[in-house]
Amino acid sequence: MVNVKRLCKIVFPAAGMGTRFLPATKAIPKEMLTIVDKPLIQYGVEEALASGMDEVLIITGRGKNAIEDHFDISSELEANLLAAGKDEIFKKVSHIARMANIAYTRQKKALGLGHAVLCAAPWVGDEAFGVSLADELILADEPAMQQLRAVYEATGCSVIGLAEVPHTEVHKYGIVKAEQDGERLRLLSMIEKPSPDYAPSNLAIVGRYIFTPRLFDHLKNTKAGVNSEIQLTDAINQLAGEEHIYGVVLNAQRFDAGNPGGFLAANAVLGLQHPEYGENLRALLATQLATSS
Ligand code: UTP
């Protein structure tokens, strides 16, 4: 164990355009799409809280007001639910508005994930912080951010969540070059969406990070890269040149819910597990499979 300050801050960049999910995301923020009965961003915030990170900053942009409304107190709704004796749903609704201390910063132009994280610099200050992409839904017995946190607390270094992906899919992800460093995996560099021929591994970055504040110095100097966006990956590469960065292959089930295929899979899996809806869904799917085969 090294002597590190308690990690309590986490940033949710949520100002992207969500083009892979159009037209659904034309008027609804991608982060507000629901998996069974909760929006993606709520899963992300709950995972952060379960990992002991209770100071939350959400980076929003134009058209993202629904996110703030979701985490706000709705006095009228709460009063109506109480008056109607709907105690269970009242508890759920009032809990959302009180579960975390949430702040918001606006990214005025969607200039890329790196730029969105840089918008968090004044709020974060000079301490380590988490970054979580809520459209990556990650289900695990030990919450994903907690798995990263354990390595941060042992080393004081930046830590990035990884998953093995099929070789044929490396072009969809940031892929890392890594080497074993004792019991840990040290990240040497990373490349954004490589073709399979150039991919240094099949370990993909999956939207969970802990960074030392030094990252901001690199982000400030990062020029627009792929797609004319300020890429987080470019700044991480710079950081890897001067500090150790570790990778954690997450022990988890992961869904890229930012595209319709991953979103449907997440709804199917969580729907089947749901105590109220699971049984009916299982029966429906069984009939559907039997008649379509
Ligand atoms: P994505 O790469 O998924 O981009 O961003 P996107 O715009 O949301 O979706 P597509 O690719 O067009 O379908 C990863 C994360 O970074 C945030 C997004 O909200 C998402 O959480 N982001 C991206 C920003 O906050 N600002 C940006 O300028 C870009």
Boltz pocket constraint, residues with backbone or C-beta under 6 A from the ligand:
constraints:
  - pocket:
      binder: B
      contacts: [[A, 13], [A, 14], [A, 15], [A, 16], [A, 17], [A, 18], [A, 19], [A, 20], [A, 21], [A, 30], [A, 59], [A, 107], [A, 109], [A, 110], [A, 111], [A, 112], [A, 113], [A, 115], [A, 116], [A, 132], [A, 133], [A, 134], [A, 135], [A, 258]]
      max_distance: 6.0
